[in-house]
């Protein structure tokens, strides 16, 4: 999802580019300048009056000139680095967060509860911050606030564990019997860590939505086609490297009053600092050129109108189910492997292989989706792979077998997320991009993860990992059948219901992957 704008031919220009340029020129005729005293913006993104130059560097529109294919796309470098750092920031602690909580004295049930409920902060945050930034069009300032505050709150986790936790239990967790029925403990450490992480998630959990919206907008204002899939591929690299480096830090971090998982929060600070720098350049020169008469659009009503359509509601529910399945993988894979006496290296490699397996799906998503005819079929197959992988995972006794099973992440997350981003863009207007991406991320990575941790956490606690993965796999199998039935109904019984997007409609050509089109639902 992240690389440079290269069309599928060797010609310097194509019909798509000319159409995009003509369309941009028509739009700019009705768009007032970003500064009141400046002339209108022409089709090349420059002020009509060349003698006047904006004094604010953040208001300068960055234009491009043709480049040889062998050179990196400097215009999209901020997108690549932003995806790398935002994913590395999340992956350095997410796979190990439950283990950290167990290490500071929580039971597996309590740890799963905190890990799930904390995402309430993310779900409310993406709506609040997305609505505010879309309304005020101040994205670069908002993401700075989110990253800085989230970084500070996350690093407080090990400090709070030292202050209020049981020092005798504040050690690295060891394999344990996770089946039991003890109630949640009403202790200071439990409630302090729960509240802290809900507030932290309100800030830290919203950054991915802003990066998605920033990259989409940067592509929209470009005068050349961009390869969105190859750009987001750097997020895969970031997630893989963040997880692997964390496993090494956990193994070698010196212990004293804190446990060995403290180092993951230090890494979170490092990657957050990288995101602060890269996100500034991501939004610089990519401000949304929205006419003044449209800036007072009621964002809430527009979002409600979008999701009132039955196809979009089905899409949202599917996001929830797929997010729950992904939440099971993120939250319970490391815990289950630890109970199989897996070495720390196996934990990091399992997460890294799962992340890296999404790379080819991200970089070559259009051609791969073409093999499935449309992204609806990709979604069905991705859901089916969760059924296969979790049923298989339930019966393994050797933790190293988890490595090849994790390759199914290629379909369950890689292709599915790419299709989701394109679909959200195709059903949204620019004024609500950040809000819509926030809702999609909150549904998949927020509400879905809450269900995974709360519901499946209870199953894990009372019946063990094997039963939990069987239930998760069965859920994926049932929803796969629901998707197949819905597709048959929508295509055969009601293919052209008014107000609904066709299941296999063509997307917006402005967001192309190597010059080819995509289809969703």
Kinemage of the C-alpha trace (Angstrom):
@kinemage 1
@onewidth
@group {chain A} dominant
@subgroup {mainchain}
@vectorlist {calphas} color= white
{ca unk a 1} P 0.000 0.000 0.000
{ca unk a 2} L 2.784 2.449 0.041
{ca unk a 3} L 4.918 2.994 -2.964
{ca unk a 4} L 5.333 5.383 -5.735
{ca unk a 5} L 3.003 6.304 -8.491
{ca unk a 6} L 3.830 4.028 -11.362
{ca unk a 7} L 1.244 3.080 -13.909
{ca unk a 8} L 1.128 -0.341 -15.477
{ca unk a 9} L 2.615 0.923 -18.759
{ca unk a 10} L 5.851 2.634 -19.736
{ca unk a 11} L 4.134 5.653 -21.302
{ca unk a 12} L 4.869 8.986 -19.638
{ca unk a 13} L 1.201 9.856 -19.481
{ca unk a 14} L -2.071 8.022 -19.946
{ca unk a 15} L -5.723 8.763 -20.392
{ca unk a 16} L -6.385 8.293 -16.694
{ca unk a 17} L -3.847 10.982 -15.799
{ca unk a 18} L -5.326 13.441 -18.324
{ca unk a 19} L -8.821 12.823 -16.999
{ca unk a 20} L -7.566 13.340 -13.453
{ca unk a 21} L -5.857 16.601 -14.461
{ca unk a 22} L -9.006 17.867 -16.236
{ca unk a 23} L -11.113 16.924 -13.272
{ca unk a 24} L -8.725 18.678 -10.882
{ca unk a 25} L -8.780 21.809 -13.071
{ca unk a 26} L -12.582 21.917 -13.001
{ca unk a 27} L -12.619 21.486 -9.248
{ca unk a 28} L -10.065 24.219 -8.690
{ca unk a 29} L -12.144 26.723 -10.675
{ca unk a 30} L -14.697 26.663 -7.860
{ca unk a 31} L -12.249 26.400 -4.967
{ca unk a 32} L -11.085 29.628 -3.303
{ca unk a 33} L -7.453 30.021 -2.380
{ca unk a 34} L -6.247 28.792 1.010
{ca unk a 35} L -5.280 32.390 1.747
{ca unk a 36} L -7.832 35.164 1.231
{ca unk a 37} L -5.521 37.531 -0.640
{ca unk a 38} L -4.112 34.982 -3.090
{ca unk a 39} L -5.226 34.130 -6.590
{ca unk a 40} L -7.096 30.820 -7.262
{ca unk a 41} L -5.138 27.629 -7.622
{ca unk a 42} L -4.542 26.430 -11.161
{ca unk a 43} L -4.476 22.799 -12.391
{ca unk a 44} L -0.788 22.459 -11.563
{ca unk a 45} L -1.353 23.393 -7.935
{ca unk a 46} L 0.393 26.812 -8.249
{ca unk a 47} L -0.970 30.263 -7.563
{ca unk a 48} L -2.196 31.968 -10.714
{ca unk a 49} L -0.262 35.052 -9.697
{ca unk a 50} L 3.326 33.768 -9.664
{ca unk a 51} L 4.614 36.937 -8.016
{ca unk a 52} L 2.772 36.148 -4.779
{ca unk a 53} L 4.201 33.381 -2.631
{ca unk a 54} L 2.574 32.006 0.539
{ca unk a 55} L 4.604 32.806 3.613
{ca unk a 56} L 3.428 29.822 5.664
{ca unk a 57} L 5.420 26.722 4.623
{ca unk a 58} L 2.572 24.465 5.759
{ca unk a 59} L 0.284 26.067 3.179
{ca unk a 60} L 2.606 25.380 0.250
{ca unk a 61} L 1.172 22.779 -2.086
{ca unk a 62} L 3.807 20.265 -3.083
{ca unk a 63} L 3.803 19.448 -6.777
{ca unk a 64} L 5.737 16.787 -8.590
{ca unk a 65} L 7.718 16.390 -11.750
{ca unk a 66} L 8.105 13.156 -13.695
{ca unk a 67} L 10.815 10.861 -12.321
{ca unk a 68} L 12.617 7.803 -13.657
{ca unk a 69} L 11.094 4.538 -12.469
{ca unk a 70} L 14.351 3.537 -10.776
{ca unk a 71} L 14.217 6.514 -8.382
{ca unk a 72} L 12.209 6.459 -5.130
{ca unk a 73} L 9.061 8.551 -4.986
{ca unk a 74} L 10.084 11.379 -2.632
{ca unk a 75} L 6.566 12.772 -2.613
{ca unk a 76} L 5.264 9.591 -0.932
{ca unk a 77} L 8.186 9.084 1.477
{ca unk a 78} L 6.227 10.642 4.381
{ca unk a 79} L 3.471 8.088 3.748
{ca unk a 80} L 5.934 5.206 3.846
{ca unk a 81} L 7.600 6.360 7.059
{ca unk a 82} L 4.266 7.197 8.709
{ca unk a 83} L 2.917 3.710 8.051
{ca unk a 84} L 6.159 2.142 9.244
{ca unk a 85} L 6.259 4.016 12.549
{ca unk a 86} L 2.541 3.841 13.351
{ca unk a 87} L 2.477 0.061 12.843
{ca unk a 88} L 5.788 -0.488 14.666
{ca unk a 89} L 4.450 1.598 17.553
{ca unk a 90} L 1.447 -0.682 17.897
{ca unk a 91} L 3.153 -4.021 17.279
{ca unk a 92} L 5.913 -3.449 19.828
{ca unk a 93} L 3.428 -3.910 22.692
{ca unk a 94} L 0.112 -5.353 21.429
{ca unk a 95} L 1.169 -9.038 21.109
{ca unk a 96} L 2.766 -8.938 24.568
{ca unk a 97} L 0.356 -6.704 26.485
{ca unk a 98} L -1.567 -9.561 28.118
{ca unk a 99} L 1.720 -11.179 29.145
{ca unk a 100} L 2.807 -7.865 30.671
{ca unk a 101} L -0.414 -7.652 32.672
{ca unk a 102} L -0.006 -11.212 33.899
{ca unk a 103} L 3.551 -10.359 34.829
{ca unk a 104} L 2.424 -7.520 37.101
{ca unk a 105} L 0.011 -9.750 39.012
{ca unk a 106} L -3.139 -10.016 36.879
{ca unk a 107} L -4.776 -13.376 36.210
{ca unk a 108} L -5.263 -14.317 32.526
{ca unk a 109} L -8.943 -13.462 32.874
{ca unk a 110} L -8.185 -10.040 34.343
{ca unk a 111} L -5.512 -9.364 31.734
{ca unk a 112} L -7.889 -10.217 28.888
{ca unk a 113} L -10.563 -7.999 30.448
{ca unk a 114} L -8.230 -4.985 30.643
{ca unk a 115} L -6.852 -5.618 27.148
{ca unk a 116} L -10.369 -5.635 25.716
{ca unk a 117} L -12.156 -2.946 27.705
{ca unk a 118} L -9.326 -0.443 27.196
{ca unk a 119} L -10.330 -0.253 23.519
{ca unk a 120} L -13.496 1.588 24.546
{ca unk a 121} L -11.178 4.580 24.639
{ca unk a 122} L -10.119 3.979 21.054
{ca unk a 123} L -13.701 3.558 19.828
{ca unk a 124} L -14.815 6.855 21.341
{ca unk a 125} L -11.543 8.568 20.441
{ca unk a 126} L -11.598 7.871 16.707
{ca unk a 127} L -15.111 9.300 16.447
{ca unk a 128} L -14.339 12.357 18.578
{ca unk a 129} L -10.959 13.206 17.052
{ca unk a 130} L -12.021 12.263 13.530
{ca unk a 131} L -15.121 14.449 13.700
{ca unk a 132} L -13.175 17.365 15.148
{ca unk a 133} L -10.340 17.182 12.600
{ca unk a 134} L -12.713 16.736 9.645
{ca unk a 135} L -14.757 19.711 10.783
{ca unk a 136} L -11.784 21.995 11.495
{ca unk a 137} L -9.407 20.510 8.877
{ca unk a 138} L -6.477 20.582 11.334
{ca unk a 139} L -5.258 16.994 10.973
{ca unk a 140} L -1.543 17.640 11.432
{ca unk a 141} L -2.098 19.311 14.786
{ca unk a 142} L -4.497 16.659 16.065
{ca unk a 143} L -2.231 13.706 15.239
{ca unk a 144} L 0.614 15.484 17.045
{ca unk a 145} L -1.525 15.742 20.190
{ca unk a 146} L -2.635 12.119 19.907
{ca unk a 147} L 0.887 10.769 19.503
{ca unk a 148} L 2.502 12.812 22.283
{ca unk a 149} L -0.203 12.227 24.892
{ca unk a 150} L -0.559 8.553 23.963
{ca unk a 151} L 3.198 8.047 24.243
{ca unk a 152} L 3.288 9.562 27.734
{ca unk a 153} L 0.310 7.563 29.006
{ca unk a 154} L 1.557 4.234 27.626
{ca unk a 155} L 4.962 4.537 29.285
{ca unk a 156} L 3.183 4.994 32.621
{ca unk a 157} L 2.053 1.335 32.574
{ca unk a 158} L 5.164 -0.227 34.146
{ca unk a 159} L 5.530 2.735 36.535
{ca unk a 160} L 1.958 2.341 37.793
{ca unk a 161} L 2.506 -1.409 38.159
{ca unk a 162} L 5.467 -0.690 40.446
{ca unk a 163} L 3.538 1.900 42.456
{ca unk a 164} L 0.334 -0.050 43.117
{ca unk a 165} L 1.087 -3.639 42.115
{ca unk a 166} L 2.151 -6.673 44.113
{ca unk a 167} L 5.953 -6.593 43.958
{ca unk a 168} L 6.171 -10.312 44.711
{ca unk a 169} L 4.185 -11.064 41.566
{ca unk a 170} L 5.726 -8.337 39.413
{ca unk a 171} L 7.854 -10.771 37.425
{ca unk a 172} L 7.851 -12.292 33.984
{ca unk a 173} L 5.001 -14.792 33.670
{ca unk a 174} L 5.696 -18.496 33.448
{ca unk a 175} L 3.574 -21.316 31.984
{ca unk a 176} L 0.524 -21.732 34.183
{ca unk a 177} L -2.768 -23.535 34.422
{ca unk a 178} L -5.166 -21.048 32.842
{ca unk a 179} L -8.361 -22.953 33.560
{ca unk a 180} L -10.247 -21.838 36.655
{ca unk a 181} L -13.158 -19.750 37.836
{ca unk a 182} L -11.788 -17.125 40.216
{ca unk a 183} L -13.607 -13.813 40.117
{ca unk a 184} L -12.079 -10.530 39.021
{ca unk a 185} L -10.060 -9.012 41.862
{ca unk a 186} L -11.084 -5.585 43.061
{ca unk a 187} L -7.551 -4.418 43.710
{ca unk a 188} L -5.931 -1.046 43.220
{ca unk a 189} L -3.565 -2.292 40.500
{ca unk a 190} L -6.424 -3.723 38.435
{ca unk a 191} L -8.507 -0.549 38.429
{ca unk a 192} L -5.549 1.788 37.993
{ca unk a 193} L -4.251 -0.100 34.946
{ca unk a 194} L -7.761 -0.412 33.489
{ca unk a 195} L -8.440 3.328 33.745
{ca unk a 196} L -4.951 4.263 32.540
{ca unk a 197} L -5.221 2.150 29.408
{ca unk a 198} L -8.742 3.311 28.537
{ca unk a 199} L -7.497 6.908 28.574
{ca unk a 200} L -4.289 5.969 26.712
{ca unk a 201} L -6.308 4.205 24.025
{ca unk a 202} L -8.437 7.353 23.585
{ca unk a 203} L -5.282 9.010 22.224
{ca unk a 204} L -2.850 6.315 21.092
{ca unk a 205} L -5.454 4.122 19.384
{ca unk a 206} L -6.523 6.796 16.879
{ca unk a 207} L -3.269 7.417 15.012
{ca unk a 208} L -3.719 4.715 12.342
{ca unk a 209} L -6.955 6.326 11.120
{ca unk a 210} L -5.201 9.659 10.694
{ca unk a 211} L -2.334 8.104 8.743
{ca unk a 212} L -4.810 6.313 6.435
{ca unk a 213} L -6.710 9.548 5.819
{ca unk a 214} L -3.484 11.508 5.293
{ca unk a 215} L -2.121 9.058 2.735
{ca unk a 216} L -5.425 8.975 0.831
{ca unk a 217} L -5.518 12.767 0.730
{ca unk a 218} L -1.874 12.995 -0.315
{ca unk a 219} L -2.673 10.723 -3.248
{ca unk a 220} L -5.770 12.760 -4.121
{ca unk a 221} L -3.890 16.069 -4.392
{ca unk a 222} L -1.039 14.537 -6.388
{ca unk a 223} L -0.787 15.258 -10.097
{ca unk a 224} L 0.415 11.694 -10.781
{ca unk a 225} L -1.144 8.271 -10.069
{ca unk a 226} L 0.091 6.585 -6.894
{ca unk a 227} L 0.497 2.985 -5.819
{ca unk a 228} L -1.410 2.963 -2.543
{ca unk a 229} L -0.871 -0.728 -1.839
{ca unk a 230} L 2.888 -0.533 -2.089
{ca unk a 231} L 2.937 2.474 0.242
{ca unk a 232} L 1.019 0.676 2.984
{ca unk a 233} L 3.389 -2.243 2.604
{ca unk a 234} L 5.785 -0.295 4.829
{ca unk a 235} L 3.244 -0.712 7.611
{ca unk a 236} L 3.757 -4.460 7.277
{ca unk a 237} L 7.502 -3.953 7.632
{ca unk a 238} L 6.927 -1.752 10.676
{ca unk a 239} L 4.626 -4.252 12.354
{ca unk a 240} L 7.057 -7.110 11.735
{ca unk a 241} L 10.132 -5.233 12.931
{ca unk a 242} L 8.362 -3.793 15.960
{ca unk a 243} L 7.226 -7.220 17.124
{ca unk a 244} L 10.575 -8.900 16.501
{ca unk a 245} L 12.604 -6.171 18.226
{ca unk a 246} L 10.233 -6.328 21.201
{ca unk a 247} L 10.828 -10.074 21.587
{ca unk a 248} L 14.566 -9.413 21.750
{ca unk a 249} L 14.116 -6.589 24.244
{ca unk a 250} L 11.912 -8.786 26.439
{ca unk a 251} L 14.540 -11.514 26.457
{ca unk a 252} L 17.422 -9.189 27.352
{ca unk a 253} L 15.790 -6.413 29.390
{ca unk a 254} L 17.330 -6.146 32.884
{ca unk a 255} L 14.854 -6.912 35.646
{ca unk a 256} L 14.704 -5.387 39.079
{ca unk a 257} L 11.609 -3.716 40.416
{ca unk a 258} L 9.993 -4.143 36.984
{ca unk a 259} L 9.447 -7.189 34.813
{ca unk a 260} L 11.080 -7.926 31.473
{ca unk a 261} L 8.132 -6.519 29.499
{ca unk a 262} L 8.899 -2.949 30.584
{ca unk a 263} L 11.169 -2.513 27.560
{ca unk a 264} L 8.249 -2.706 25.110
{ca unk a 265} L 6.929 0.617 26.393
{ca unk a 266} L 10.331 2.230 25.901
{ca unk a 267} L 10.232 1.025 22.289
{ca unk a 268} L 6.769 2.543 22.013
{ca unk a 269} L 8.271 5.948 22.848
{ca unk a 270} L 10.989 5.534 20.195
{ca unk a 271} L 8.542 4.638 17.426
{ca unk a 272} L 6.125 7.375 18.530
{ca unk a 273} L 8.859 9.986 18.095
{ca unk a 274} L 9.398 8.722 14.557
{ca unk a 275} L 5.667 9.040 13.865
{ca unk a 276} L 5.643 12.632 15.124
{ca unk a 277} L 8.232 13.641 12.537
{ca unk a 278} L 6.864 11.624 9.609
{ca unk a 279} L 3.219 12.624 10.158
{ca unk a 280} L 4.164 16.321 10.074
{ca unk a 281} L 5.535 15.908 6.555
{ca unk a 282} L 2.636 13.615 5.599
{ca unk a 283} L 0.035 16.349 6.103
{ca unk a 284} L 2.281 19.233 5.019
{ca unk a 285} L 1.299 20.195 1.485
{ca unk a 286} L -1.620 17.736 1.422
{ca unk a 287} L -4.311 19.898 2.999
{ca unk a 288} L -7.829 19.197 1.802
{ca unk a 289} L -8.965 21.763 -0.781
{ca unk a 290} L -12.617 21.937 0.264
{ca unk a 291} L -14.806 24.854 -0.892
{ca unk a 292} L -15.779 27.236 1.886
{ca unk a 293} L -19.474 26.594 1.292
{ca unk a 294} L -18.933 22.886 1.997
{ca unk a 295} L -16.821 23.216 5.145
{ca unk a 296} L -19.905 23.543 7.365
{ca unk a 297} L -21.173 20.139 6.257
{ca unk a 298} L -22.890 18.190 9.035
{ca unk a 299} L -20.393 15.355 9.390
{ca unk a 300} L -22.640 13.310 11.670
{ca unk a 301} L -25.587 13.365 9.251
{ca unk a 302} L -23.391 12.465 6.306
{ca unk a 303} L -21.896 9.487 8.147
{ca unk a 304} L -25.355 8.314 9.233
{ca unk a 305} L -26.606 8.602 5.660
{ca unk a 306} L -23.705 6.489 4.429
{ca unk a 307} L -24.216 3.661 6.911
{ca unk a 308} L -28.004 3.658 6.549
{ca unk a 309} L -27.564 1.672 3.330
{ca unk a 310} L -27.952 -2.077 3.780
{ca unk a 311} L -24.773 -3.036 1.900
{ca unk a 312} L -22.703 -0.690 4.037
{ca unk a 313} L -24.280 -2.078 7.210
{ca unk a 314} L -23.356 -5.589 6.099
{ca unk a 315} L -19.858 -4.335 5.420
{ca unk a 316} L -19.678 -2.879 8.950
{ca unk a 317} L -20.842 -6.125 10.582
{ca unk a 318} L -18.277 -8.064 8.554
{ca unk a 319} L -15.596 -5.671 9.813
{ca unk a 320} L -16.710 -6.500 13.349
{ca unk a 321} L -16.539 -10.264 12.835
{ca unk a 322} L -13.170 -10.129 11.095
{ca unk a 323} L -11.874 -7.796 13.810
{ca unk a 324} L -12.953 -10.269 16.479
{ca unk a 325} L -11.083 -13.048 14.706
{ca unk a 326} L -7.974 -10.885 14.406
{ca unk a 327} L -8.308 -9.917 18.067
{ca unk a 328} L -8.197 -13.589 19.029
{ca unk a 329} L -4.917 -13.948 17.163
{ca unk a 330} L -3.325 -10.819 18.626
{ca unk a 331} L -4.464 -11.370 22.214
{ca unk a 332} L -4.278 -15.120 22.752
{ca unk a 333} L -1.679 -16.565 20.408
{ca unk a 334} L 1.263 -15.591 22.608
{ca unk a 335} L -0.529 -16.785 25.744
{ca unk a 336} L -1.372 -20.156 24.199
{ca unk a 337} L 2.164 -20.608 22.873
{ca unk a 338} L 3.560 -19.720 26.290
{ca unk a 339} L 1.455 -22.492 27.795
{ca unk a 340} L 2.966 -24.845 25.211
{ca unk a 341} L 6.392 -23.902 26.623
{ca unk a 342} L 7.325 -21.907 23.531
{ca unk a 343} L 10.604 -19.947 23.710
{ca unk a 344} L 10.417 -16.170 23.496
{ca unk a 345} L 11.845 -16.278 19.961
{ca unk a 346} L 8.850 -18.357 18.819
{ca unk a 347} L 6.467 -15.685 20.078
{ca unk a 348} L 8.189 -12.925 18.116
{ca unk a 349} L 8.623 -15.045 14.981
{ca unk a 350} L 4.965 -16.073 14.953
{ca unk a 351} L 3.828 -12.441 14.998
{ca unk a 352} L 6.523 -11.424 12.506
{ca unk a 353} L 5.615 -14.166 10.008
{ca unk a 354} L 1.925 -13.291 10.303
{ca unk a 355} L 2.732 -9.646 9.593
{ca unk a 356} L 5.181 -10.372 6.787
{ca unk a 357} L 2.711 -12.715 5.109
{ca unk a 358} L 0.425 -9.734 4.522
{ca unk a 359} L 3.194 -8.032 2.519
{ca unk a 360} L 2.575 -9.720 -0.851
{ca unk a 361} L -1.164 -9.222 -0.364
{ca unk a 362} L -0.559 -5.517 0.245
{ca unk a 363} L 1.884 -4.915 -2.598
{ca unk a 364} L 0.027 -6.935 -5.254
{ca unk a 365} L -3.516 -6.568 -3.991
{ca unk a 366} L -5.141 -5.606 -7.307
{ca unk a 367} L -3.833 -8.588 -9.234
{ca unk a 368} L -4.616 -10.932 -6.351
{ca unk a 369} L -8.137 -9.562 -5.987
{ca unk a 370} L -8.515 -9.995 -9.723
{ca unk a 371} L -7.973 -13.716 -9.274
{ca unk a 372} L -10.982 -13.728 -6.942
{ca unk a 373} L -13.019 -11.630 -9.417
{ca unk a 374} L -13.978 -9.094 -6.723
{ca unk a 375} L -13.232 -8.206 -3.125
{ca unk a 376} L -16.462 -9.719 -1.848
{ca unk a 377} L -15.002 -13.105 -2.703
{ca unk a 378} L -11.754 -12.063 -1.013
{ca unk a 379} L -13.714 -11.286 2.166
{ca unk a 380} L -15.479 -14.645 2.080
{ca unk a 381} L -12.240 -16.546 1.579
{ca unk a 382} L -10.452 -14.476 4.239
{ca unk a 383} L -13.145 -15.338 6.774
{ca unk a 384} L -12.890 -19.003 5.784
{ca unk a 385} L -9.127 -18.985 6.436
{ca unk a 386} L -9.805 -17.968 10.049
{ca unk a 387} L -11.912 -21.118 10.345
{ca unk a 388} L -9.064 -23.266 9.010
{ca unk a 389} L -6.266 -21.655 11.032
{ca unk a 390} L -8.066 -21.659 14.393
{ca unk a 391} L -9.304 -25.225 14.114
{ca unk a 392} L -5.728 -26.229 13.254
{ca unk a 393} L -4.323 -24.081 16.049
{ca unk a 394} L -6.598 -25.777 18.582
{ca unk a 395} L -4.924 -29.144 18.061
{ca unk a 396} L -1.219 -28.286 17.807
{ca unk a 397} L 1.128 -29.514 20.529
{ca unk a 398} L 4.371 -28.160 19.052
{ca unk a 399} L 4.532 -24.331 19.308
{ca unk a 400} L 6.693 -24.079 16.183
{ca unk a 401} L 3.790 -25.336 14.054
{ca unk a 402} L 2.132 -21.976 14.756
{ca unk a 403} L 4.601 -20.365 12.344
{ca unk a 404} L 3.256 -21.888 9.094
{ca unk a 405} L -0.334 -21.535 10.337
{ca unk a 406} L 0.229 -17.781 10.704
{ca unk a 407} L 0.747 -17.475 6.940
{ca unk a 408} L -3.051 -17.491 6.597
{ca unk a 409} L -2.839 -13.887 7.766
{ca unk a 410} L -2.154 -13.208 4.076
{ca unk a 411} L -5.885 -13.534 3.359
{ca unk a 412} L -7.522 -12.815 6.701
{ca unk a 413} L -5.885 -9.431 7.223
{ca unk a 414} L -3.718 -8.433 4.240
{ca unk a 415} L -6.167 -8.490 1.338
{ca unk a 416} L -9.168 -7.741 3.506
{ca unk a 417} L -7.778 -4.507 4.978
{ca unk a 418} L -6.703 -3.237 1.552
{ca unk a 419} L -10.205 -3.833 0.213
{ca unk a 420} L -11.682 -2.143 3.263
{ca unk a 421} L -9.633 1.029 2.786
{ca unk a 422} L -10.620 1.296 -0.869
{ca unk a 423} L -14.266 0.616 -0.098
{ca unk a 424} L -14.434 3.264 2.620
{ca unk a 425} L -12.900 5.765 0.224
{ca unk a 426} L -15.398 4.856 -2.508
{ca unk a 427} L -18.454 5.427 -0.275
{ca unk a 428} L -17.181 8.588 1.439
{ca unk a 429} L -16.789 12.243 0.506
{ca unk a 430} L -13.484 13.993 1.368
{ca unk a 431} L -15.007 15.962 4.256
{ca unk a 432} L -15.597 12.764 6.265
{ca unk a 433} L -12.529 10.678 5.340
{ca unk a 434} L -10.964 10.702 8.796
{ca unk a 435} L -14.259 9.998 10.546
{ca unk a 436} L -15.062 7.100 8.217
{ca unk a 437} L -11.614 5.541 8.515
{ca unk a 438} L -11.896 6.015 12.256
{ca unk a 439} L -15.206 4.144 12.367
{ca unk a 440} L -13.783 1.338 10.233
{ca unk a 441} L -10.695 1.029 12.442
{ca unk a 442} L -12.783 1.280 15.625
{ca unk a 443} L -15.090 -1.477 14.432
{ca unk a 444} L -12.314 -3.826 13.347
{ca unk a 445} L -9.485 -3.074 15.763
{ca unk a 446} L -11.622 -1.656 18.583
{ca unk a 447} L -15.028 -3.257 19.067
{ca unk a 448} L -13.829 -6.484 17.451
{ca unk a 449} L -10.867 -6.706 19.816
{ca unk a 450} L -13.127 -5.970 22.797
{ca unk a 451} L -15.371 -8.890 21.883
{ca unk a 452} L -12.308 -11.088 21.366
{ca unk a 453} L -10.838 -10.267 24.763
{ca unk a 454} L -14.030 -10.239 26.825
{ca unk a 455} L -15.976 -13.130 25.277
{ca unk a 456} L -13.126 -15.360 24.176
{ca unk a 457} L -11.165 -14.392 27.264
{ca unk a 458} L -13.926 -15.931 29.364
{ca unk a 459} L -13.901 -19.082 27.240
{ca unk a 460} L -10.120 -19.292 27.543
{ca unk a 461} L -10.298 -18.899 31.283
{ca unk a 462} L -12.990 -21.492 31.975
{ca unk a 463} L -12.353 -24.045 29.231
{ca unk a 464} L -8.784 -23.495 28.046
{ca unk a 465} L -7.089 -22.504 24.814
{ca unk a 466} L -8.133 -25.519 22.750
{ca unk a 467} L -11.843 -24.967 23.294
{ca unk a 468} L -11.496 -21.233 22.726
{ca unk a 469} L -9.831 -21.678 19.334
{ca unk a 470} L -12.441 -24.268 18.316
{ca unk a 471} L -15.223 -21.792 19.154
{ca unk a 472} L -13.424 -18.983 17.307
{ca unk a 473} L -12.905 -21.160 14.240
{ca unk a 474} L -16.529 -22.270 14.291
{ca unk a 475} L -17.667 -18.634 14.474
{ca unk a 476} L -15.602 -17.823 11.389
{ca unk a 477} L -17.087 -20.812 9.582
{ca unk a 478} L -20.645 -19.744 10.381
{ca unk a 479} L -20.047 -16.168 9.212
{ca unk a 480} L -18.463 -17.450 6.008
{ca unk a 481} L -21.737 -19.249 5.288
{ca unk a 482} L -23.689 -16.055 6.087
{ca unk a 483} L -21.587 -14.075 3.593
{ca unk a 484} L -22.132 -16.661 0.865
{ca unk a 485} L -25.895 -16.629 1.448
{ca unk a 486} L -26.025 -12.826 1.527
{ca unk a 487} L -24.092 -12.575 -1.716
{ca unk a 488} L -26.457 -15.020 -3.402
{ca unk a 489} L -29.476 -13.104 -2.123
{ca unk a 490} L -28.050 -9.712 -3.102
{ca unk a 491} L -27.008 -10.844 -6.568
{ca unk a 492} L -30.019 -12.959 -7.468
{ca unk a 493} L -32.984 -11.683 -5.470
{ca unk a 494} L -32.227 -7.950 -5.129
{ca unk a 495} L -29.291 -6.934 -7.358
{ca unk a 496} L -30.374 -3.310 -7.861
{ca unk a 497} L -32.072 -2.163 -4.670
{ca unk a 498} L -32.315 1.641 -4.668
{ca unk a 499} L -29.866 3.361 -2.362
{ca unk a 500} L -27.452 0.453 -2.199
{ca unk a 501} L -24.098 0.077 -3.857
{ca unk a 502} L -23.863 -2.955 -6.129
{ca unk a 503} L -21.801 -5.781 -4.717
{ca unk a 504} L -19.375 -5.624 -7.622
{ca unk a 505} L -19.379 -1.937 -8.494
{ca unk a 506} L -16.287 -0.172 -9.791
{ca unk a 507} L -14.394 2.014 -7.280
{ca unk a 508} L -13.097 5.543 -7.595
{ca unk a 509} L -10.314 5.577 -10.178
{ca unk a 510} L -8.411 8.306 -8.324
{ca unk a 511} L -7.187 5.717 -5.853
{ca unk a 512} L -5.563 3.279 -8.228
{ca unk a 513} L -3.169 0.436 -7.616
{ca unk a 514} L -0.727 0.240 -10.515
{ca unk a 515} L -3.326 1.721 -12.867
{ca unk a 516} L -5.839 -1.082 -12.383
{ca unk a 517} L -9.341 -0.932 -10.970
{ca unk a 518} L -10.765 -2.628 -7.895
{ca unk a 519} L -14.185 -3.924 -7.067
{ca unk a 520} L -15.845 -4.194 -3.696
{ca unk a 521} L -19.078 -5.864 -2.734
